[in-house]
Protein backbone atom coordinates (compact mmCIF):
# COMPACT_ATOMS: atom_id res chain seq x y z
CA UNK A 1 0.00 0.00 0.00
CA UNK A 2 1.19 3.49 -0.84
CA UNK A 3 -0.01 6.57 1.05
CA UNK A 4 0.61 10.22 0.30
CA UNK A 5 0.33 12.46 3.39
CA UNK A 6 -0.35 16.19 2.99
CA UNK A 7 0.30 18.66 5.81
CA UNK A 8 0.66 22.45 5.79
CA UNK A 9 2.16 23.13 9.24
CA UNK A 10 5.35 25.17 9.19
CA UNK A 11 6.18 24.67 12.86
CA UNK A 12 6.68 21.60 15.04
CA UNK A 13 3.48 21.18 16.98
CA UNK A 14 1.27 18.30 18.03
CA UNK A 15 -0.15 17.69 14.56
CA UNK A 16 3.26 17.43 12.95
CA UNK A 17 4.46 15.07 15.68
CA UNK A 18 1.48 12.83 14.96
CA UNK A 19 2.29 12.72 11.25
CA UNK A 20 5.87 11.74 12.00
CA UNK A 21 4.81 9.03 14.47
CA UNK A 22 2.21 7.69 12.06
CA UNK A 23 4.47 7.36 9.02
CA UNK A 24 7.09 5.58 11.12
CA UNK A 25 4.51 3.10 12.38
CA UNK A 26 3.06 2.57 8.92
CA UNK A 27 6.51 2.03 7.44
CA UNK A 28 7.13 -0.74 9.97
CA UNK A 29 3.92 -2.34 8.70
CA UNK A 30 5.11 -2.34 5.10
CA UNK A 31 3.36 0.83 3.91
CA UNK A 32 5.15 3.14 1.49
CA UNK A 33 4.70 6.75 2.64
CA UNK A 34 5.30 10.04 0.86
CA UNK A 35 5.02 13.16 3.05
CA UNK A 36 4.20 16.45 1.34
CA UNK A 37 4.73 19.51 3.54
CA UNK A 38 6.37 22.95 3.58
CA UNK A 39 10.06 23.29 4.21
CA UNK A 40 10.41 22.97 7.97
CA UNK A 41 10.67 20.59 10.94
CA UNK A 42 8.23 17.94 9.72
CA UNK A 43 9.86 17.51 6.33
CA UNK A 44 13.33 17.50 7.90
CA UNK A 45 12.45 14.86 10.49
CA UNK A 46 10.71 12.56 8.04
CA UNK A 47 13.61 12.84 5.58
CA UNK A 48 16.04 12.04 8.42
CA UNK A 49 14.12 8.80 8.96
CA UNK A 50 14.88 7.82 5.39
CA UNK A 51 11.25 8.18 4.25
CA UNK A 52 10.08 9.86 1.07
CA UNK A 53 9.24 13.57 1.08
CA UNK A 54 8.10 16.23 -1.36
CA UNK A 55 8.17 19.92 -0.57
CA UNK A 56 4.72 21.47 -0.87
CA UNK A 57 3.91 25.08 -0.03
CA UNK A 58 0.31 26.28 0.41
CA UNK A 59 -0.42 29.95 1.13
CA UNK A 60 -4.18 29.67 1.54
CA UNK A 61 -7.23 27.48 1.07
CA UNK A 62 -7.70 28.88 -2.45
CA UNK A 63 -4.05 28.76 -3.53
CA UNK A 64 -4.34 27.65 -7.16
CA UNK A 65 -0.63 26.97 -7.51
CA UNK A 66 -0.64 24.75 -4.43
CA UNK A 67 -3.67 22.89 -5.77
CA UNK A 68 -1.89 22.35 -9.08
CA UNK A 69 1.29 21.21 -7.34
CA UNK A 70 -0.71 18.72 -5.24
CA UNK A 71 -2.44 17.42 -8.37
CA UNK A 72 0.86 16.91 -10.18
CA UNK A 73 2.38 15.13 -7.18
CA UNK A 74 -0.60 12.81 -6.76
CA UNK A 75 -0.60 12.04 -10.47
CA UNK A 76 3.08 11.12 -10.24
CA UNK A 77 2.79 9.06 -7.04
CA UNK A 78 -0.50 7.28 -7.82
CA UNK A 79 -1.21 6.41 -4.16
CA UNK A 80 -3.73 3.95 -2.79
CA UNK A 81 -4.66 6.46 -0.06
CA UNK A 82 -4.43 10.25 0.15
CA UNK A 83 -4.26 11.32 3.82
CA UNK A 84 -4.93 14.99 4.60
CA UNK A 85 -3.57 16.08 7.98
CA UNK A 86 -4.54 19.76 8.27
CA UNK A 87 -7.49 21.96 7.37
CA UNK A 88 -5.66 23.64 4.49
CA UNK A 89 -4.39 20.32 3.19
CA UNK A 90 -7.98 19.15 3.27
CA UNK A 91 -9.23 22.11 1.24
CA UNK A 92 -6.58 21.75 -1.47
CA UNK A 93 -5.72 18.06 -1.35
CA UNK A 94 -9.24 16.67 -1.53
CA UNK A 95 -10.03 18.75 -4.59
CA UNK A 96 -6.76 17.75 -6.26
CA UNK A 97 -7.28 14.06 -5.53
CA UNK A 98 -10.88 14.09 -6.67
CA UNK A 99 -9.93 15.79 -9.95
CA UNK A 100 -7.75 12.73 -10.66
CA UNK A 101 -10.47 10.24 -9.84
CA UNK A 102 -8.91 9.23 -6.52
CA UNK A 103 -11.73 8.26 -4.18
CA UNK A 104 -9.69 6.85 -1.28
CA UNK A 105 -9.28 10.13 0.61
CA UNK A 106 -8.83 10.25 4.39
CA UNK A 107 -8.78 13.42 6.52
CA UNK A 108 -7.63 13.84 10.11
CA UNK A 109 -9.63 15.93 12.58
CA UNK A 110 -7.50 16.89 15.59
CA UNK A 111 -9.67 19.61 17.14
CA UNK A 112 -13.06 19.56 18.83
CA UNK A 113 -14.27 23.11 18.31
CA UNK A 114 -17.20 23.78 16.00
CA UNK A 115 -16.31 24.72 12.40
CA UNK A 116 -16.67 28.34 11.38
CA UNK A 117 -20.01 29.27 9.90
CA UNK A 118 -18.61 30.77 6.69
CA UNK A 119 -19.53 29.17 3.38
CA UNK A 120 -15.94 28.15 2.60
CA UNK A 121 -15.56 26.43 5.96
CA UNK A 122 -18.87 24.59 5.67
CA UNK A 123 -18.00 23.55 2.11
CA UNK A 124 -14.87 21.78 3.37
CA UNK A 125 -16.99 19.22 5.18
CA UNK A 126 -18.88 18.45 2.01
CA UNK A 127 -15.79 17.91 -0.11
CA UNK A 128 -15.20 14.29 -1.15
CA UNK A 129 -13.59 12.51 1.83
CA UNK A 130 -14.05 8.77 2.24
CA UNK A 131 -13.25 8.71 5.95
CA UNK A 132 -12.59 11.19 8.73
CA UNK A 133 -10.11 10.04 11.39
CA UNK A 134 -11.12 11.90 14.55
CA UNK A 135 -8.80 11.98 17.55
CA UNK A 136 -11.70 11.72 20.03
CA UNK A 137 -15.45 11.24 20.23
CA UNK A 138 -15.70 14.97 20.86
CA UNK A 139 -13.91 15.66 17.57
CA UNK A 140 -16.13 13.13 15.81
CA UNK A 141 -19.27 14.88 17.02
CA UNK A 142 -18.07 18.18 15.55
CA UNK A 143 -17.59 16.80 12.03
CA UNK A 144 -20.95 15.03 12.14
CA UNK A 145 -22.57 18.29 13.24
CA UNK A 146 -20.86 19.96 10.27
CA UNK A 147 -22.55 17.57 7.84
CA UNK A 148 -20.27 14.51 7.63
CA UNK A 149 -22.26 11.22 7.54
CA UNK A 150 -21.69 9.35 10.83
CA UNK A 151 -20.53 6.21 9.02
CA UNK A 152 -17.64 8.19 7.52
CA UNK A 153 -16.34 9.46 10.88
CA UNK A 154 -14.08 7.08 12.81
CA UNK A 155 -12.31 7.65 16.13
CA UNK A 156 -8.56 7.01 15.97
CA UNK A 157 -6.94 8.62 19.03
CA UNK A 158 -3.59 10.32 18.71
CA UNK A 159 -0.59 8.23 19.69
CA UNK A 160 2.29 8.58 22.12
CA UNK A 161 5.61 6.79 21.66
CA UNK A 162 5.70 5.35 25.17
CA UNK A 163 9.15 3.77 24.86
CA UNK A 164 10.74 6.99 23.61
CA UNK A 165 8.91 8.92 26.32
CA UNK A 166 10.27 6.68 29.08
CA UNK A 167 13.80 6.98 27.71
CA UNK A 168 13.56 10.77 27.41
CA UNK A 169 12.31 11.06 31.00
CA UNK A 170 15.43 9.45 32.46
CA UNK A 171 18.03 11.76 33.96
CA UNK A 172 18.10 15.28 32.63
CA UNK A 173 18.28 18.66 34.32
CA UNK A 174 17.13 18.97 37.93
CA UNK A 175 14.02 21.13 37.71
CA UNK A 176 14.11 22.32 41.30
CA UNK A 177 17.66 23.57 40.87
CA UNK A 178 16.63 25.40 37.70
CA UNK A 179 13.76 27.08 39.55
CA UNK A 180 15.60 27.48 42.85
CA UNK A 181 12.59 25.77 44.43
CA UNK A 182 12.87 24.12 47.87
CA UNK A 183 12.10 20.40 48.08
CA UNK A 184 8.90 21.06 50.05
CA UNK A 185 7.38 23.29 47.37
CA UNK A 186 5.12 21.38 44.93
CA UNK A 187 5.59 21.94 41.20
CA UNK A 188 2.66 22.25 38.80
CA UNK A 189 3.49 21.83 35.10
CA UNK A 190 1.57 23.16 32.14
CA UNK A 191 2.89 22.14 28.73
CA UNK A 192 1.56 23.66 25.53
CA UNK A 193 1.61 26.59 23.17
CA UNK A 194 1.02 29.98 24.77
CA UNK A 195 -2.18 30.62 22.84
CA UNK A 196 -5.61 31.90 23.77
CA UNK A 197 -7.34 28.49 23.65
CA UNK A 198 -4.81 27.00 26.10
CA UNK A 199 -6.04 29.59 28.63
CA UNK A 200 -2.91 30.05 30.74
CA UNK A 201 -4.51 33.21 32.11
CA UNK A 202 -6.83 31.06 34.22
CA UNK A 203 -3.82 29.69 36.08
CA UNK A 204 -2.85 33.19 37.18
CA UNK A 205 -6.12 33.42 39.06
CA UNK A 206 -5.54 29.92 40.44
CA UNK A 207 -2.11 31.00 41.67
CA UNK A 208 -3.63 34.04 43.35
CA UNK A 209 -6.29 31.95 45.06
CA UNK A 210 -3.78 29.43 46.36
CA UNK A 211 -1.54 32.23 47.57
CA UNK A 212 -4.43 33.87 49.43
CA UNK A 213 -5.06 30.55 51.18
CA UNK A 214 -1.43 30.26 52.19
CA UNK A 215 -0.82 27.30 49.88
CA UNK A 216 2.59 26.99 48.28
CA UNK A 217 3.49 25.81 44.79
CA UNK A 218 5.31 26.84 41.63
CA UNK A 219 3.58 26.99 38.25
CA UNK A 220 5.96 25.86 35.52
CA UNK A 221 4.90 26.73 31.98
CA UNK A 222 6.70 25.01 29.10
CA UNK A 223 5.99 26.23 25.58
CA UNK A 224 6.02 29.26 23.33
CA UNK A 225 3.33 31.18 21.51
CA UNK A 226 1.85 34.50 20.51
CA UNK A 227 0.45 35.24 23.99
CA UNK A 228 3.81 35.08 25.76
CA UNK A 229 4.44 38.81 26.04
CA UNK A 230 0.92 39.48 27.29
CA UNK A 231 1.16 36.69 29.85
CA UNK A 232 4.53 37.87 31.10
CA UNK A 233 3.16 41.37 31.64
CA UNK A 234 0.17 39.92 33.50
CA UNK A 235 2.45 37.82 35.71
CA UNK A 236 4.36 40.94 36.71
CA UNK A 237 1.22 43.04 37.19
CA UNK A 238 -0.25 40.46 39.57
CA UNK A 239 3.00 40.08 41.49
CA UNK A 240 3.34 36.40 40.65
CA UNK A 241 6.89 36.35 39.28
CA UNK A 242 8.04 34.19 42.19
CA UNK A 243 5.25 31.65 41.62
CA UNK A 244 4.82 31.46 37.83
CA UNK A 245 7.83 30.77 35.65
CA UNK A 246 7.84 30.55 31.86
CA UNK A 247 10.55 28.22 30.58
CA UNK A 248 9.77 28.62 26.88
CA UNK A 249 10.21 25.81 24.38
CA UNK A 250 12.21 22.89 25.76
CA UNK A 251 13.64 19.70 24.29
CA UNK A 252 13.63 17.92 27.68
CA UNK A 253 9.91 18.09 28.48
CA UNK A 254 9.51 14.47 29.68
CA UNK A 255 12.44 14.79 32.09
CA UNK A 256 11.01 18.01 33.52
CA UNK A 257 7.41 16.82 33.60
CA UNK A 258 8.14 13.69 35.63
CA UNK A 259 9.59 15.90 38.40
CA UNK A 260 6.28 17.73 38.92
CA UNK A 261 3.52 16.80 41.35
CA UNK A 262 0.72 17.64 38.93
CA UNK A 263 0.02 18.54 35.31
CA UNK A 264 -2.52 21.37 34.92
CA UNK A 265 -4.51 21.69 31.68
CA UNK A 266 -6.74 24.83 31.75
CA UNK A 267 -7.73 24.74 28.06
CA UNK A 268 -11.05 26.03 26.76
CA UNK A 269 -10.95 23.33 24.08
CA UNK A 270 -8.82 20.25 23.38
CA UNK A 271 -9.36 17.73 20.64
CA UNK A 272 -7.20 15.18 22.44
CA UNK A 273 -4.27 16.52 24.58
CA UNK A 274 -1.27 14.30 24.13
CA UNK A 275 0.64 15.83 27.05
CA UNK A 276 -2.11 14.59 29.40
CA UNK A 277 -1.37 11.07 28.14
CA UNK A 278 2.37 11.62 28.57
CA UNK A 279 1.91 12.85 32.13
CA UNK A 280 -0.13 9.77 33.06
CA UNK A 281 2.46 7.51 31.43
CA UNK A 282 5.08 9.15 33.67
CA UNK A 283 2.91 8.78 36.76
CA UNK A 284 1.96 12.45 37.07
CA UNK A 285 -1.72 13.04 37.97
CA UNK A 286 -3.62 15.49 35.76
CA UNK A 287 -6.04 18.27 36.70
CA UNK A 288 -7.81 19.42 33.55
CA UNK A 289 -10.89 21.19 32.34
CA UNK A 290 -13.81 19.04 31.27
CA UNK A 291 -13.74 20.04 27.58
CA UNK A 292 -13.33 18.36 24.19
CA UNK A 293 -11.49 15.05 24.31
CA UNK A 294 -10.03 15.50 27.81
CA UNK A 295 -12.71 13.39 29.55
CA UNK A 296 -11.76 10.55 27.19
CA UNK A 297 -8.07 10.87 28.05
CA UNK A 298 -8.14 11.57 31.79
CA UNK A 299 -10.09 9.16 34.00
CA UNK A 300 -11.79 11.49 36.45
CA UNK A 301 -11.05 10.41 40.00
CA UNK A 302 -8.68 7.64 38.87
CA UNK A 303 -5.78 9.24 36.99
CA UNK A 304 -6.66 12.86 37.67
CA UNK A 305 -9.47 15.30 38.30
CA UNK A 306 -11.67 17.18 35.84
CA UNK A 307 -13.13 20.60 36.59
CA UNK A 308 -15.51 22.96 34.83
CA UNK A 309 -13.85 25.13 32.16
CA UNK A 310 -12.99 28.65 33.27
CA UNK A 311 -13.53 27.85 36.96
CA UNK A 312 -10.37 28.97 38.76
CA UNK A 313 -11.87 28.18 42.14
CA UNK A 314 -12.61 24.59 41.18
CA UNK A 315 -9.09 24.09 39.85
CA UNK A 316 -7.55 25.57 42.99
CA UNK A 317 -9.74 23.28 45.10
CA UNK A 318 -8.69 20.25 43.04
CA UNK A 319 -5.02 21.10 43.51
CA UNK A 320 -5.43 21.43 47.27
CA UNK A 321 -7.46 18.22 47.42
CA UNK A 322 -4.71 16.15 45.83
CA UNK A 323 -1.87 17.85 47.69
CA UNK A 324 -3.63 17.12 50.98
CA UNK A 325 -4.13 13.43 50.13
CA UNK A 326 -0.82 11.77 49.16
CA UNK A 327 -2.48 8.36 49.18
CA UNK A 328 -5.02 9.35 46.56
CA UNK A 329 -2.33 11.04 44.49
CA UNK A 330 -0.21 7.90 44.74
CA UNK A 331 -3.10 5.77 43.51
CA UNK A 332 -3.44 8.05 40.49
CA UNK A 333 0.27 7.75 39.87
CA UNK A 334 -0.01 3.96 39.80
CA UNK A 335 -3.05 3.91 37.50
CA UNK A 336 -1.71 6.46 35.03
CA UNK A 337 0.59 4.23 32.93
CA UNK A 338 -2.11 1.62 32.25
CA UNK A 339 -4.50 4.31 31.04
CA UNK A 340 -1.80 5.91 28.89
CA UNK A 341 -1.13 2.55 27.23
CA UNK A 342 -4.53 2.86 25.52
CA UNK A 343 -3.03 5.65 23.42
CA UNK A 344 0.24 4.19 22.19
CA UNK A 345 1.65 5.17 18.81
CA UNK A 346 1.57 1.49 17.82
CA UNK A 347 -2.19 1.28 18.40
CA UNK A 348 -2.65 4.50 16.42
CA UNK A 349 -0.77 2.99 13.48
CA UNK A 350 -2.78 -0.24 13.67
CA UNK A 351 -6.10 1.60 13.78
CA UNK A 352 -5.12 3.92 10.95
CA UNK A 353 -3.96 1.07 8.73
CA UNK A 354 -7.20 -0.83 9.41
CA UNK A 355 -9.14 2.25 8.32
CA UNK A 356 -7.06 2.58 5.16
CA UNK A 357 -7.79 -1.04 4.28
CA UNK A 358 -11.49 -0.54 4.87
CA UNK A 359 -11.50 2.59 2.70
CA UNK A 360 -9.73 0.78 -0.15
CA UNK A 361 -12.27 -2.06 0.05
CA UNK A 362 -15.17 0.40 0.03
CA UNK A 363 -13.96 3.07 -2.37
CA UNK A 364 -11.14 1.47 -4.34
CA UNK A 365 -7.54 2.65 -4.33
CA UNK A 366 -6.01 5.39 -6.42
CA UNK A 367 -3.97 2.84 -8.34
CA UNK A 368 -7.01 0.69 -9.13
CA UNK A 369 -9.03 3.70 -10.17
CA UNK A 370 -6.20 4.83 -12.41
CA UNK A 371 -4.90 8.37 -12.77
CA UNK A 372 -4.33 10.46 -15.87
N, C-alpha and C positions, 0 to 999 in steps of 0.2 A: 504494500500500500504506500502511496505517495501523498503527502499532505503539504500544501503551501499555507503558511501562516502569515497573516498580514497584521501589523501593529504600527501605530503612528506615534507612540510615546518617545519623546526625545530625552527623557530623564530616566533614572533608575528608580522606579517605584514598585509598589506591590504587583501591579499588572505585568510589568516587564519581568519581574522575578518569576511569576507564574508561567509565563511563556517559556522562559529558560528551563525551568524545572520540567515542564511538560515535554518539550522536545527531547530532553535527555531521557526521560522515561520511555517515550515512544521509540526512540532510537534503540534502546535496549530490547524493545519488543519487535524489532525488525522493520519498523516504519522508516521510510525515507522522508526527511523533513527539509523544507526550504523556508527560511525565515526572511520575510520582506519587511524592512523597517528603515527609519531614517538613520543617518550616521549618528552613532552614539553608543551608550553602554550596552544596550541589548544586542545590537549587531556585533559589537566587539566580543562580548562574552560568548555568544553562540559560535562565532568564527573560531574563538580560542578552543572550543570544544571539538573542533574539526567537523562541524556540521555546515551544511550549505546555507549561504546567505545571498541576498540581493538587496542592494540599497534602493530604498523607495521613499521619496519625499512627498508629503501631502500637505498643502497649505490651507486647505479648507474642505468642507463637505462637497463643494461644487467645483473642485479643482479639476478642470478638464484634462490637463496634462498628466496629473496623477492617475486619473481614471484610465487614460490611454496607456500609461506606463504599466499599470496593473493588468490591463487587458493583454498587452504584449507579453508580459511575464507569464501569465496564466496560459496563454496560447503556446508559449515555448515549453513550459513545464508539464502541461497536460496532467494535472493532479487528479487523484481519486476524490480528494476532499479539499475544499477551500475553507480554512478556519480564520474567522475574522475576530480579532482580539480587542478592538477598541471601537468606540462609536464612529469615529471618522473612517476607520478601515471598513466598518460595516456599510457606511453610506457609499463609499467608492468601490469597495471590493465586491459587494453583492451585485451591483449593477454591471461591473466588468465581467464577472463570472457568468451571469445570466446571459449577457450578450453573446457569449461563446457557447451557450447551450449546456453549461455546467449546472446541474441541479443539486449536486451534493455539497451544499453550503451550510456551514455551521458557524454560529456567532456566540461569543461569550458575553454574559451579562454579569458584571462584577459589583454593581451598585444596586441599592434597594430603594432609591428615591424615585418618585414618579417622574415620567418623562415630561419634558416641556410641552406646552399646549400649542406651540406653533405648528403650522402645516408641515414644514420640513421635518420637524422632529417626529410628528405622528406618522408621516409617510415612511420613515425608516422602519417602523415596525410592521409595515405592510409590504416591504421589499421581499423578494424571494429568498427565504432562509428555510432550509429543511429542518433544522433543529437549533434551538437555543439552549446553551449550556449555562445554567444559572448557579451561582455559587452558594445559594441558600434558598429555602422556601420563600423567604421574604422577597428575594430578587425575582423568583419565579412569578410571584403574585403580581409584581409590577409590570412584567412583560405581558402577562395575560390581560391585565387591566388596560394595557395599551393596544390590545387587539390581536395578540398572538394566540392562535388556537392552543388550548391546554395540552393537546397531545404532542405539540411540537416544542414544549418547554420541559426540559429535564434538569433535575438538580444534580450537579457535579461539584461538590465543595472544592474550594482551593486546597492546595497541598502544601505540606511542610516537610522538608528533608530532615527527618528526625535524627538520623545518624550524623549528618553534618552539623546540626544544631548542637548535639551533645558534645561533639569534638570542639566546636567553637566556644562552648561555655567553659571549657577547662582552662584553668590558669587565668592569665590576663591581668590587667591593671586592677589594683585594689581601689574600689570605688570610694570607700570611706576616706582613704588617704587623699584621693583627688578632691573630695568635697570638704576635707577637714572636719568630718562628722564623727563625733564620739560613738563608741560602740553601742551605747544605750539608745541612741536616736534612730528610730525606724526610718527606712527609706522607701519612698513611693515613686515608682517609675511610671512614666507615660512615654510611649514610643509611637511616633507618627509625624507626619508632615504638619507644620505649623500653619494650618489653614482654618478657615471659618468653621467648616463642618466638623472638625475635630474638637472644637469647643474648649480649648485650653483655658479660656477666660473663666469658665465655671470653676476650675480648680483654684483660681485665685480667691474666690469667695469661700471655697472649702478650706483653704489655708487660713483665711481670716477667722472662720468659725472655730477651727481647731485651736488656733492661737488664743482666742477669747476664752476657750474652755480650759486653757492651760495644758493642752495636749501638745507633745512634741512631734517632730517629723520633718523630713526634708523631701521636697517634691523635685524629682529629677526628670527633666524633659529632654528627650533625645530625638532630634529631627530638625529639619530646616523647612522654611516655607515663607510665603509672602507676608504672613502676619507677625513675623519675628520682631520687627522694630516696634510695632504697636504693643505687643505683649511685653517687651522689655520695658517700655515706658510705663506700662500699667503696673508692672512689678515694682518699679521704683516709686511710683506715685502712692501705692498702697503700703510701702515700707516693708516689702516682703523679700528683699534681696538676700536676706540670710536664711530664707526658708524655701525659696524657689530658684533653682539653678538650671539654666539652659545650656546644655552641652553641645548643641548643634548636631550635625551629621557625624555618626561614628561607624567605624568598621568592626567594633568589638561589642555590638549590642548584646549578644547572648551572654557573654562573660559579665557584663555590667548588670543585666537584668536578673541573673540568678542570685545576685547579691542583695536584692531588694526584698522587703517584706511583702509588698503588694504591687500589682500592676493596676493602674487606674485608667479607665477608658471612658471619657466624658462625652463622647461623640453624639451629635444630633442625628447621625445616620451612618450605618455601616452595612455594607453588603455582606461582609464575612468577618473580617478582622483576624488576619493571620497572626499578629503579635499576641493576641489572646490565647491562641493555640500554643504558640511558642512558650509563653509564660507557664501554662499548665504543664507542658512537657518538661519544663525545668523545675516544676514543683512550686511555682509562685502563684498564690491565689489571686483571683481577678475580681475587682469591683468595677462594674460597667453599667452603662445605661441600657435600659430595656428597649432597644431600637433595632430595626433591620434584622440582620442575621445573628446578632449577639446572643439572643436566647437559645439559638441552635448550637452555639459554640461553647458557651459557658453554662454549666449545669448549676442553676441557682440553688444555693444552700449546700452544694456538694463540692464544686471546684471553685466557687466564688459566690459573689452576691450581685444581684441585679437591682438597680434603682430606677426610679422614674427619670426620664430625660429632663435636664435643666433644673433638677432639684438638688441644690448644693447642700441643703440640710440633710437630706436622705443619704447623700454620699458621705458626708462627714460622720453621720451616725454609723454607717456601715463600716467605715474605717475604725472608729472607736470600738465597735462591737468585736471585730476580729482581733484588734490589738489586745483587747481585754480578755480574750479567750484563746490562749495558745493551743489548747487541745483541739478546738474546732479548726483553727488555722492549720494545725498539723495534719488533721484528717483531710483537709482540702489539698494539702501538699502531696499526700499519699495518693489521692484519687486523680490528681491532675494528669499524670502521664498516660494512664489508661484511656482517659477521655481524649487526650491529644492524639492518641494512636488512630482514632477514627478518621483523622484528617491527614494521613501520610501522603507524601508525594507519589508513592507507589500506587496507592489506592486511586488517587486522582488520575494517574496514567491509565490504569486498568479501566476505570469508568469511562474515560474519554474514548479510549480505543473501542470499547463495547458500543458506544454511541456511534462512532464512525462506521463500524461494521453494520449497525442497524440502518443507518442512513443510506449506505451503499446498497443494501438489500432493498430498501424501500424506494429510493430515488435513482439508483444507478450511479456509477462513478463517472468522473469526467472523462476517463480514458474510454470507457464503454460507450459513452454518449458521443465521443468524437469531438474534436475541436477543429476550427478552420485552420 
